[in-house]
């Protein structure tokens, strides 16, 4: 399959350009019974996708999260399920879905105290595992969410454009309403 690959980060001190390429990479395979394979229909470009390839004068990446190179960026996405693992009973092939950006283990101390974004075993598409700037992405079913209602309401083309906005909308909602106590005059 084709994928956008961030091969090398930009170096601010040497002005050495970062390298981004469209490469042929292996299509993800379902390894676990609760995996879902999604054909990516739409993928947004987050600010973090830009920052992840910048290095400061000391050679450190200007990005606050763990990152593994080379990487396939992209965590704001949606698509259609094309294959499901044997233990997936909440989705079916043909469902339109999106997925959470922070894929937590659910077992460490941070997860057990509901601090999922501080998980000791956190996986993040586009940073620590392959992201969605590719033809396909593999995701565990517990992080997958249906957008069938969005597609039904707006049609396939527009619904799949809107589906990639679920993650950034959720971030804005959580920051503005949940964590900050709502919008006040």
MDTraj code that builds the backbone (N, CA, C; nanometers):
import mdtraj as md
import numpy as np

residues = "UNK UNK UNK UNK UNK UNK UNK UNK UNK UNK UNK UNK UNK UNK UNK UNK UNK UNK UNK UNK UNK UNK UNK UNK UNK UNK UNK UNK UNK UNK UNK UNK UNK UNK UNK UNK UNK UNK UNK UNK UNK UNK UNK UNK UNK UNK UNK UNK UNK UNK UNK UNK UNK UNK UNK UNK UNK UNK UNK UNK UNK UNK UNK UNK UNK UNK UNK UNK UNK UNK UNK UNK UNK UNK UNK UNK UNK UNK UNK UNK UNK UNK UNK UNK UNK UNK UNK UNK UNK UNK UNK UNK UNK UNK UNK UNK UNK UNK UNK UNK UNK UNK UNK UNK UNK UNK UNK UNK UNK UNK UNK UNK UNK UNK UNK UNK UNK UNK UNK UNK UNK UNK UNK UNK UNK UNK UNK UNK UNK UNK UNK UNK UNK UNK UNK UNK UNK UNK UNK UNK UNK UNK UNK UNK UNK UNK UNK UNK UNK UNK UNK UNK UNK UNK UNK UNK UNK UNK UNK UNK UNK UNK UNK UNK UNK UNK UNK UNK UNK UNK UNK UNK UNK UNK UNK UNK UNK UNK UNK UNK UNK UNK UNK UNK UNK".split()
xyz = np.array([
    [0.0848, -0.1177, 0.0000],
    [0.0000, 0.0000, 0.0000],
    [0.0890, 0.1236, 0.0000],
    [0.0322, 0.2339, -0.0423],
    [0.1044, 0.3606, -0.0394],
    [0.0800, 0.4295, 0.0947],
    [0.1855, 0.4985, 0.1428],
    [0.1750, 0.5723, 0.2685],
    [0.2694, 0.6915, 0.2654],
    [0.2284, 0.7998, 0.3309],
    [0.3175, 0.9128, 0.3522],
    [0.4088, 0.8733, 0.4672],
    [0.5375, 0.8876, 0.4479],
    [0.6341, 0.8461, 0.5495],
    [0.7252, 0.9631, 0.5829],
    [0.7332, 0.9952, 0.7116],
    [0.8284, 1.0939, 0.7592],
    [0.9574, 1.0178, 0.7880],
    [1.0543, 1.0373, 0.7004],
    [1.1774, 0.9599, 0.7051],
    [1.2811, 1.0251, 0.7963],
    [1.2891, 1.1579, 0.7917],
    [1.3897, 1.2293, 0.8691],
    [1.3334, 1.3635, 0.9117],
    [1.3648, 1.4056, 1.0338],
    [1.3181, 1.5340, 1.0862],
    [1.4063, 1.6487, 1.0365],
    [1.3479, 1.7667, 1.0252],
    [1.4204, 1.8901, 0.9921],
    [1.5139, 1.9252, 1.1072],
    [1.6367, 1.9667, 1.0765],
    [1.7334, 2.0067, 1.1787],
    [1.7527, 2.1573, 1.1727],
    [1.7073, 2.2289, 1.2780],
    [1.7120, 2.3750, 1.2790],
    [1.8550, 2.4288, 1.2753],
    [1.9478, 2.3622, 1.3433],
    [2.0859, 2.4112, 1.3490],
    [2.1549, 2.4000, 1.2139],
    [2.1460, 2.2836, 1.1513],
    [2.2153, 2.2627, 1.0240],
    [2.1296, 2.3028, 0.9041],
    [2.0034, 2.3308, 0.9305],
    [1.9052, 2.3622, 0.8251],
    [1.8855, 2.2459, 0.7292],
    [1.9248, 2.1257, 0.7735],
    [1.9022, 2.0076, 0.6915],
    [1.7522, 1.9807, 0.6856],
    [1.7025, 1.9711, 0.5647],
    [1.5587, 1.9534, 0.5448],
    [1.5119, 1.8178, 0.5958],
    [1.3893, 1.8191, 0.6454],
    [1.3259, 1.6930, 0.6784],
    [1.2906, 1.6215, 0.5494],
    [1.2676, 1.4950, 0.5589],
    [1.2328, 1.4193, 0.4397],
    [1.0989, 1.3500, 0.4576],
    [1.0067, 1.3828, 0.3691],
    [0.8763, 1.3189, 0.3649],
    [0.8634, 1.2553, 0.2271],
    [0.8179, 1.1313, 0.2236],
    [0.8065, 1.0613, 0.0963],
    [0.6794, 0.9785, 0.0938],
    [0.6288, 0.9567, -0.0263],
    [0.5181, 0.8635, -0.0458],
    [0.5817, 0.7314, -0.0873],
    [0.5706, 0.6330, 0.0004],
    [0.6397, 0.5062, -0.0192],
    [0.5422, 0.3890, -0.0237],
    [0.5890, 0.2812, -0.0792],
    [0.5148, 0.1550, -0.0770],
    [0.5560, 0.0823, 0.0511],
    [0.4584, 0.0527, 0.1361],
    [0.4843, -0.0157, 0.2632],
    [0.3890, -0.1347, 0.2747],
    [0.4204, -0.2306, 0.3613],
    [0.3296, -0.3451, 0.3766],
    [0.1934, -0.3018, 0.4325],
    [0.0892, -0.3616, 0.3799],
    [-0.0458, -0.3387, 0.4315],
    [-0.0544, -0.4014, 0.5702],
    [-0.1140, -0.3302, 0.6681],
    [-0.1259, -0.3887, 0.8024],
    [-0.2053, -0.5187, 0.7992],
    [-0.1641, -0.6107, 0.8839],
    [-0.2351, -0.7382, 0.8967],
    [-0.2977, -0.7469, 1.0345],
    [-0.4136, -0.8078, 1.0415],
    [-0.4786, -0.8282, 1.1700],
    [-0.4008, -0.9347, 1.2466],
    [-0.3510, -0.8969, 1.3634],
    [-0.2699, -0.9871, 1.4448],
    [-0.3531, -1.0453, 1.5587],
    [-0.4346, -0.9602, 1.6182],
    [-0.5163, -1.0017, 1.7324],
    [-0.6623, -1.0137, 1.6895],
    [-0.7365, -1.0945, 1.7598],
    [-0.8773, -1.1167, 1.7274],
    [-0.9640, -0.9940, 1.7418],
    [-0.9164, -0.8939, 1.8149],
    [-0.9958, -0.7710, 1.8328],
    [-0.9449, -0.6554, 1.7475],
    [-0.8653, -0.6852, 1.6452],
    [-0.8179, -0.5825, 1.5518],
    [-0.9212, -0.5561, 1.4429],
    [-0.9176, -0.4334, 1.3926],
    [-1.0038, -0.3900, 1.2830],
    [-0.9142, -0.3262, 1.1772],
    [-0.9356, -0.3587, 1.0503],
    [-0.8613, -0.2956, 0.9415],
    [-0.9528, -0.1944, 0.8736],
    [-0.9052, -0.0703, 0.8675],
    [-0.9842, 0.0405, 0.8132],
    [-0.9183, 0.0923, 0.6859],
    [-0.9982, 0.1036, 0.5790],
    [-0.9512, 0.1702, 0.4566],
    [-0.9729, 0.3190, 0.4799],
    [-0.8645, 0.3938, 0.4855],
    [-0.8707, 0.5362, 0.5183],
    [-0.9381, 0.6132, 0.4049],
    [-1.0379, 0.6923, 0.4403],
    [-1.1090, 0.7750, 0.3429],
    [-1.0665, 0.9207, 0.3522],
    [-1.0363, 0.9655, 0.4738],
    [-1.0038, 1.1052, 0.4975],
    [-0.9108, 1.1150, 0.6174],
    [-0.8097, 1.2017, 0.6048],
    [-0.7146, 1.2182, 0.7156],
    [-0.6767, 1.3647, 0.7257],
    [-0.6932, 1.4213, 0.8439],
    [-0.6570, 1.5600, 0.8668],
    [-0.5080, 1.5755, 0.8931],
    [-0.4628, 1.7002, 0.8855],
    [-0.3250, 1.7333, 0.9187],
    [-0.3290, 1.8174, 1.0456],
    [-0.2815, 1.7606, 1.1546],
    [-0.2795, 1.8268, 1.2848],
    [-0.1516, 1.9098, 1.2977],
    [-0.1545, 2.0077, 1.3858],
    [-0.0340, 2.0840, 1.4138],
    [0.0803, 1.9952, 1.4582],
    [0.0481, 1.8901, 1.5337],
    [0.1533, 1.7992, 1.5795],
    [0.2190, 1.7254, 1.4634],
    [0.1459, 1.7049, 1.3545],
    [0.2060, 1.6406, 1.2379],
    [0.3176, 1.7274, 1.1802],
    [0.3054, 1.8581, 1.1952],
    [0.4104, 1.9493, 1.1511],
    [0.5248, 1.9564, 1.2499],
    [0.4926, 1.9642, 1.3775],
    [0.5971, 1.9790, 1.4796],
    [0.6833, 1.8545, 1.4958],
    [0.6277, 1.7401, 1.4662],
    [0.7006, 1.6156, 1.4890],
    [0.8250, 1.6061, 1.4004],
    [0.8308, 1.6822, 1.2932],
    [0.9490, 1.6718, 1.2061],
    [1.0486, 1.7858, 1.2264],
    [1.0283, 1.8708, 1.3271],
    [1.1205, 1.9809, 1.3539],
    [1.2149, 1.9458, 1.4679],
    [1.3430, 1.9785, 1.4508],
    [1.4414, 1.9597, 1.5577],
    [1.4949, 2.0957, 1.6006],
    [1.5278, 2.1086, 1.7289],
    [1.5890, 2.2329, 1.7765],
    [1.7400, 2.2296, 1.7517],
    [1.8116, 2.3332, 1.7975],
    [1.9547, 2.3435, 1.7712],
    [2.0351, 2.2306, 1.8356],
    [1.9801, 2.1665, 1.9376],
    [2.0485, 2.0546, 2.0025],
    [2.0108, 1.9193, 1.9428],
    [1.9251, 1.9210, 1.8423],
    [1.8865, 1.7980, 1.7746],
    [1.7659, 1.7272, 1.8324],
    [1.7005, 1.7910, 1.9309],
    [1.5808, 1.7307, 1.9887],
    [1.4571, 1.7704, 1.9090],
    [1.3623, 1.6798, 1.9008],
    [1.2387, 1.7054, 1.8282],
    [1.1535, 1.8040, 1.9074],
    [1.0964, 1.9035, 1.8417],
    [1.0084, 2.0024, 1.9052],
    [0.8679, 1.9458, 1.9188],
    [0.8561, 1.8372, 1.9913],
    [0.7297, 1.7675, 2.0043],
    [0.7285, 1.7012, 2.1408],
    [0.6194, 1.7145, 2.2120],
    [0.6148, 1.6707, 2.3517],
    [0.5852, 1.5218, 2.3710],
    [0.5588, 1.4486, 2.2669],
    [0.5225, 1.3075, 2.2799],
    [0.6344, 1.2191, 2.2286],
    [0.6267, 1.0923, 2.2640],
    [0.7205, 0.9949, 2.2100],
    [0.6990, 0.9826, 2.0600],
    [0.8065, 0.9646, 1.9865],
    [0.7976, 0.9514, 1.8421],
    [0.9008, 0.8500, 1.7951],
    [0.8609, 0.7650, 1.7019],
    [0.9520, 0.6668, 1.6440],
    [0.9643, 0.6945, 1.4948],
    [1.0878, 0.7057, 1.4466],
    [1.1129, 0.7271, 1.3041],
    [1.1641, 0.5991, 1.2407],
    [1.1389, 0.5781, 1.1138],
    [1.0466, 0.6570, 1.0313],
    [0.9037, 0.6322, 1.0766],
    [0.8153, 0.7255, 1.0440],
    [0.6773, 0.7101, 1.0878],
    [0.5789, 0.7510, 0.9793],
    [0.4613, 0.6930, 0.9877],
    [0.3485, 0.7322, 0.9037],
    [0.2629, 0.8231, 0.9910],
    [0.2534, 0.9532, 0.9591],
    [0.1747, 1.0446, 1.0429],
    [0.0239, 1.0243, 1.0249],
    [-0.0519, 1.0987, 1.1049],
    [-0.1966, 1.1018, 1.0878],
    [-0.2736, 1.0324, 1.1976],
    [-0.3492, 1.1121, 1.2747],
    [-0.4348, 1.0539, 1.3791],
    [-0.5765, 1.1097, 1.3749],
    [-0.6025, 1.2059, 1.2882],
    [-0.7382, 1.2601, 1.2691],
    [-0.7909, 1.2001, 1.1394],
    [-0.8674, 1.0933, 1.1499],
    [-0.9033, 1.0208, 1.0278],
    [-1.0368, 0.9489, 1.0423],
    [-1.0836, 0.9002, 0.9305],
    [-1.1986, 0.8105, 0.9285],
    [-1.1893, 0.7238, 0.8050],
    [-1.2733, 0.6239, 0.8004],
    [-1.2733, 0.5356, 0.6850],
    [-1.3768, 0.4265, 0.6996],
    [-1.3588, 0.3234, 0.6193],
    [-1.4528, 0.2118, 0.6147],
    [-1.3833, 0.0833, 0.6582],
    [-1.4485, 0.0079, 0.7446],
    [-1.3930, -0.1203, 0.7873],
    [-1.3959, -0.2177, 0.6700],
    [-1.2786, -0.2777, 0.6430],
    [-1.2682, -0.3752, 0.5344],
    [-1.2389, -0.5159, 0.5842],
    [-1.1982, -0.5255, 0.7120],
    [-1.1710, -0.6577, 0.7690],
    [-1.1806, -0.6475, 0.9216],
    [-1.2333, -0.7529, 0.9833],
    [-1.2429, -0.7549, 1.1296],
    [-1.1844, -0.8848, 1.1836],
    [-1.1299, -0.8766, 1.3050],
    [-1.0786, -0.9956, 1.3719],
    [-1.1911, -1.0844, 1.4210],
    [-1.1562, -1.2055, 1.4579],
    [-1.2560, -1.3058, 1.4976],
    [-1.3319, -1.2683, 1.6245],
    [-1.2754, -1.1790, 1.7068],
    [-1.3406, -1.1406, 1.8326],
    [-1.4158, -1.0073, 1.8234],
    [-1.4279, -0.9532, 1.7046],
    [-1.4970, -0.8247, 1.6875],
    [-1.6442, -0.8515, 1.6615],
    [-1.7294, -0.8084, 1.7567],
    [-1.8733, -0.8284, 1.7409],
    [-1.9495, -0.6958, 1.7456],
    [-1.8797, -0.5863, 1.7618],
    [-1.9440, -0.4551, 1.7711],
    [-1.9436, -0.3803, 1.6387],
    [-1.8686, -0.4290, 1.5409],
    [-1.8605, -0.3663, 1.4088],
    [-1.8670, -0.4739, 1.3030],
    [-1.8954, -0.4304, 1.1808],
    [-1.8959, -0.5241, 1.0687],
    [-1.8261, -0.4589, 0.9491],
    [-1.7841, -0.5408, 0.8568],
    [-1.7248, -0.4907, 0.7337],
    [-1.8256, -0.3977, 0.6668],
    [-1.7802, -0.2818, 0.6230],
    [-1.8676, -0.1839, 0.5601],
    [-1.9070, -0.0695, 0.6519],
    [-1.8854, -0.0846, 0.7841],
    [-1.9146, 0.0253, 0.8770],
    [-1.8166, 0.1404, 0.8548],
    [-1.8677, 0.2611, 0.8681],
    [-1.7840, 0.3810, 0.8625],
    [-1.7442, 0.4159, 1.0048],
    [-1.6142, 0.4409, 1.0254],
    [-1.5635, 0.4584, 1.1612],
    [-1.4530, 0.5634, 1.1679],
    [-1.4250, 0.6053, 1.2903],
    [-1.3062, 0.6814, 1.3241],
    [-1.2455, 0.6124, 1.4452],
    [-1.1340, 0.6640, 1.4959],
    [-1.0702, 0.5991, 1.6106],
    [-1.0053, 0.7019, 1.7020],
    [-0.9917, 0.6626, 1.8266],
    [-0.9262, 0.7481, 1.9251],
    [-0.7780, 0.7619, 1.8924],
    [-0.7243, 0.8778, 1.9267],
    [-0.5831, 0.9046, 1.9008],
    [-0.4938, 0.8459, 2.0088],
    [-0.5376, 0.8435, 2.1314],
    [-0.4571, 0.7891, 2.2402],
    [-0.5058, 0.6483, 2.2728],
    [-0.4215, 0.5516, 2.2449],
    [-0.4582, 0.4124, 2.2634],
    [-0.3872, 0.3582, 2.3874],
    [-0.4604, 0.3592, 2.4972],
    [-0.4087, 0.3269, 2.6302],
    [-0.4234, 0.1782, 2.6597],
    [-0.3439, 0.1306, 2.7581],
    [-0.3466, -0.0127, 2.7906],
    [-0.4654, -0.0521, 2.8779],
    [-0.5064, 0.0375, 2.9705],
    [-0.6172, 0.0071, 3.0601],
    [-0.5760, -0.0676, 3.1862],
    [-0.4463, -0.0994, 3.2014],
    [-0.4010, -0.1817, 3.3141],
    [-0.3035, -0.1110, 3.4080],
    [-0.2281, -0.0137, 3.3598],
    [-0.1272, 0.0513, 3.4436],
    [-0.1955, 0.1422, 3.5477],
    [-0.1179, 0.1913, 3.6419],
    [-0.1707, 0.2761, 3.7499],
    [-0.2429, 0.3988, 3.6944],
    [-0.1842, 0.4628, 3.5938],
    [-0.2467, 0.5823, 3.5360],
    [-0.3819, 0.5499, 3.4734],
    [-0.3897, 0.4404, 3.4016],
    [-0.5175, 0.4003, 3.3415],
    [-0.6206, 0.3649, 3.4483],
    [-0.5769, 0.2979, 3.5534],
    [-0.6702, 0.2580, 3.6594],
    [-0.7222, 0.3778, 3.7375],
    [-0.6549, 0.4929, 3.7249],
    [-0.7031, 0.6158, 3.7910],
    [-0.7580, 0.7145, 3.6876],
    [-0.7956, 0.6629, 3.5706],
    [-0.8617, 0.7390, 3.4637],
    [-0.7755, 0.8498, 3.4035],
    [-0.6445, 0.8358, 3.4083],
    [-0.5530, 0.9285, 3.3430],
    [-0.4964, 0.8606, 3.2185],
    [-0.5878, 0.8307, 3.1251],
    [-0.5513, 0.7510, 3.0084],
    [-0.4411, 0.8152, 2.9246],
    [-0.4390, 0.9488, 2.9177],
    [-0.3360, 1.0149, 2.8370],
    [-0.1981, 1.0089, 2.9029],
    [-0.1912, 0.9578, 3.0260],
    [-0.0635, 0.9396, 3.0947],
    [-0.0239, 0.7919, 3.1014],
    [-0.0905, 0.7085, 3.0261],
    [-0.0653, 0.5640, 3.0247],
    [0.0832, 0.5336, 3.0050],
    [0.1338, 0.4399, 3.0833],
    [0.2741, 0.3984, 3.0704],
    [0.3011, 0.3235, 2.9411],
    [0.1981, 0.2738, 2.8774],
    [0.2129, 0.1941, 2.7554],
    [0.1392, 0.2576, 2.6377],
    [0.1257, 0.3876, 2.6406],
    [0.0464, 0.4612, 2.5427],
    [0.0970, 0.4404, 2.3997],
    [0.0053, 0.4109, 2.3112],
    [0.0338, 0.4030, 2.1683],
    [-0.0429, 0.5154, 2.1001],
    [0.0213, 0.5794, 2.0034],
    [-0.0434, 0.6890, 1.9320],
    [-0.0212, 0.6762, 1.7825],
    [-0.1297, 0.6557, 1.7082],
    [-0.1140, 0.6533, 1.5629],
    [-0.0494, 0.7834, 1.5158],
    [0.0486, 0.7706, 1.4306],
    [0.1172, 0.8880, 1.3782],
    [0.2349, 0.9323, 1.4617],
    [0.2582, 0.8669, 1.5757],
    [0.3741, 0.9000, 1.6592],
    [0.4513, 0.7742, 1.6975],
    [0.3846, 0.6828, 1.7657],
    [0.4540, 0.5616, 1.8111],
    [0.4153, 0.4384, 1.7300],
    [0.3037, 0.4453, 1.6603],
    [0.2615, 0.3375, 1.5700],
    [0.2170, 0.4012, 1.4397],
    [0.2116, 0.3241, 1.3315],
    [0.1745, 0.3826, 1.2025],
    [0.0399, 0.4542, 1.2070],
    [0.0374, 0.5733, 1.1469],
    [-0.0823, 0.6552, 1.1435],
    [-0.1655, 0.6331, 1.0186],
    [-0.2554, 0.7296, 0.9938],
    [-0.3580, 0.7127, 0.8903],
    [-0.3281, 0.7832, 0.7588],
    [-0.2088, 0.8381, 0.7416],
    [-0.1751, 0.8943, 0.6110],
    [-0.1250, 0.7802, 0.5225],
    [-0.2131, 0.6830, 0.5082],
    [-0.1863, 0.5611, 0.4343],
    [-0.3192, 0.5085, 0.3814],
    [-0.3123, 0.4093, 0.3000],
    [-0.4356, 0.3526, 0.2457],
    [-0.5151, 0.2768, 0.3516],
    [-0.4435, 0.2151, 0.4484],
    [-0.5092, 0.1356, 0.5519],
    [-0.4441, 0.1613, 0.6871],
    [-0.5219, 0.1423, 0.7929],
    [-0.4705, 0.1492, 0.9290],
    [-0.5374, 0.0394, 1.0106],
    [-0.4590, -0.0217, 1.0985],
    [-0.5101, -0.1260, 1.1879],
    [-0.5315, -0.0635, 1.3256],
    [-0.6489, -0.0898, 1.3858],
    [-0.6825, -0.0326, 1.5160],
    [-0.7528, -0.1394, 1.5994],
    [-0.7264, -0.1406, 1.7301],
    [-0.7977, -0.2287, 1.8219],
    [-0.9420, -0.1808, 1.8334],
    [-1.0367, -0.2734, 1.8379],
    [-1.1795, -0.2373, 1.8376],
    [-1.2204, -0.1453, 1.9521],
    [-1.1505, -0.1496, 2.0659],
    [-1.1934, -0.0659, 2.1789],
    [-1.1701, 0.0827, 2.1540],
    [-1.0922, 0.1166, 2.0496],
    [-1.0661, 0.2568, 2.0180],
    [-1.1427, 0.3042, 1.8944],
    [-1.2270, 0.2186, 1.8397],
    [-1.2999, 0.2486, 1.7156],
    [-1.4407, 0.2969, 1.7492],
    [-1.4855, 0.3994, 1.6768],
    [-1.6188, 0.4575, 1.6979],
    [-1.6913, 0.4692, 1.5648],
    [-1.8161, 0.4325, 1.5650],
    [-1.8983, 0.4405, 1.4438],
    [-1.9290, 0.5852, 1.4071],
    [-1.9218, 0.6131, 1.2782],
    [-1.9700, 0.7418, 1.2246],
    [-2.0777, 0.7156, 1.1188],
    [-2.1406, 0.5981, 1.1273],
    [-2.2466, 0.5645, 1.0316],
    [-2.3564, 0.6704, 1.0298],
    [-2.3919, 0.7253, 1.1468],
    [-2.4975, 0.8275, 1.1522],
    [-2.4565, 0.9561, 1.0794],
    [-2.3296, 0.9930, 1.0901],
    [-2.2808, 1.1126, 1.0191],
    [-2.2891, 1.0902, 0.8688],
    [-2.2441, 0.9728, 0.8243],
    [-2.2473, 0.9411, 0.6813],
    [-2.3909, 0.9347, 0.6309],
    [-2.4808, 0.8791, 0.7115],
    [-2.6228, 0.8724, 0.6724],
    [-2.6827, 1.0129, 0.6607],
    [-2.6485, 1.1007, 0.7525],
    [-2.7056, 1.2355, 0.7531],
    [-2.6500, 1.3243, 0.6413],
    [-2.5212, 1.3076, 0.6076],
    [-2.4572, 1.3997, 0.5126],
    [-2.4177, 1.3367, 0.3801],
    [-2.4381, 1.2072, 0.3670],
    [-2.3934, 1.1380, 0.2465],
    [-2.2504, 1.0891, 0.2642],
    [-2.2113, 0.9959, 0.1792],
    [-2.0813, 0.9316, 0.1960],
    [-1.9665, 1.0314, 0.1815],
    [-1.9641, 1.1076, 0.0744],
    [-1.8501, 1.1959, 0.0498],
    [-1.8321, 1.3003, 0.1602],
    [-1.9380, 1.3761, 0.1900],
    [-1.9282, 1.4793, 0.2924],
    [-1.9159, 1.4179, 0.4320],
    [-1.9858, 1.3080, 0.4565],
    [-1.9779, 1.2414, 0.5861],
    [-1.8376, 1.1926, 0.6174],
    [-1.7654, 1.1447, 0.5150],
    [-1.6286, 1.0982, 0.5374],
    [-1.5301, 1.2143, 0.5508],
    [-1.5627, 1.3301, 0.4990],
    [-1.4802, 1.4487, 0.5272],
    [-1.5024, 1.4931, 0.6708],
    [-1.6288, 1.4953, 0.7133],
    [-1.6614, 1.5356, 0.8503],
    [-1.6086, 1.4360, 0.9530],
    [-1.6055, 1.3101, 0.9180],
    [-1.5593, 1.2066, 1.0099],
    [-1.4166, 1.2270, 1.0576],
    [-1.3325, 1.2873, 0.9738],
    [-1.1944, 1.3137, 1.0147],
    [-1.1864, 1.4269, 1.1163],
    [-1.2963, 1.4985, 1.1377],
    [-1.2986, 1.6088, 1.2341],
    [-1.3475, 1.5661, 1.3723],
    [-1.3826, 1.4397, 1.3890],
    [-1.4319, 1.3927, 1.5186],
    [-1.3251, 1.4097, 1.6259],
    [-1.2008, 1.3689, 1.5986],
    [-1.0941, 1.3777, 1.6995],
    [-1.0648, 1.5226, 1.7378],
    [-1.0401, 1.6151, 1.6439],
    [-1.0137, 1.7532, 1.6865],
    [-1.1345, 1.8191, 1.7537],
    [-1.2546, 1.7829, 1.7137],
    [-1.3740, 1.8360, 1.7791],
    [-1.3819, 1.7850, 1.9227],
    [-1.3497, 1.6584, 1.9434],
    [-1.3483, 1.6010, 2.0773],
    [-1.2450, 1.6674, 2.1671],
    [-1.1298, 1.6993, 2.1122],
    [-1.0247, 1.7686, 2.1880],
    [-1.0745, 1.9062, 2.2304],
    [-1.1336, 1.9802, 2.1372],
    [-1.1846, 2.1142, 2.1681],
    [-1.2964, 2.1079, 2.2718],
    [-1.3863, 2.0128, 2.2566],
    [-1.4967, 1.9981, 2.3519],
    [-1.4434, 1.9658, 2.4914],
    [-1.3513, 1.8705, 2.4992],
    [-1.2967, 1.8310, 2.6286],
    [-1.2260, 1.9487, 2.6964],
    [-1.1463, 2.0221, 2.6216],
    [-1.0734, 2.1351, 2.6791],
    [-1.1629, 2.2499, 2.7194],
    [-1.2627, 2.2796, 2.6374],
    [-1.3484, 2.3953, 2.6622],
    [-1.4606, 2.3655, 2.7610],
    [-1.5277, 2.2540, 2.7449],
    [-1.6460, 2.2233, 2.8248],
    [-1.6121, 2.1385, 2.9478],
    [-1.5462, 2.0272, 2.9286],
    [-1.5218, 1.9331, 3.0377],
    [-1.4166, 1.9862, 3.1357],
    [-1.2976, 2.0166, 3.0864],
    [-1.1871, 2.0555, 3.1749],
    [-1.1971, 2.2004, 3.2250],
    [-1.2552, 2.2875, 3.1456],
    [-1.2592, 2.4303, 3.1830],
    [-1.3925, 2.4750, 3.2426],
    [-1.4876, 2.3837, 3.2523],
    [-1.6144, 2.4185, 3.3143],
    [-1.7137, 2.4870, 3.2229],
    [-1.6910, 2.4818, 3.0942],
    [-1.7877, 2.5370, 3.0014],
    [-1.7547, 2.6771, 2.9563],
    [-1.8362, 2.7249, 2.8658],
    [-1.8195, 2.8604, 2.8125],
    [-1.8980, 2.9551, 2.8992],
    [-1.8316, 3.0571, 2.9481],
    [-1.8967, 3.1531, 3.0378],
    [-1.8849, 3.2930, 2.9797],
    [-1.9868, 3.3771, 3.0039],
    [-1.9805, 3.5139, 2.9511],
    [-1.8719, 3.5953, 3.0171],
])
top = md.Topology()
chain = top.add_chain()
for i, resn in enumerate(residues, 1):
    res = top.add_residue(resn, chain, resSeq=i)
    for name in ("N", "CA", "C"):
        top.add_atom(name, md.element.get_by_symbol(name[0]), res)
traj = md.Trajectory(xyz[None], top)
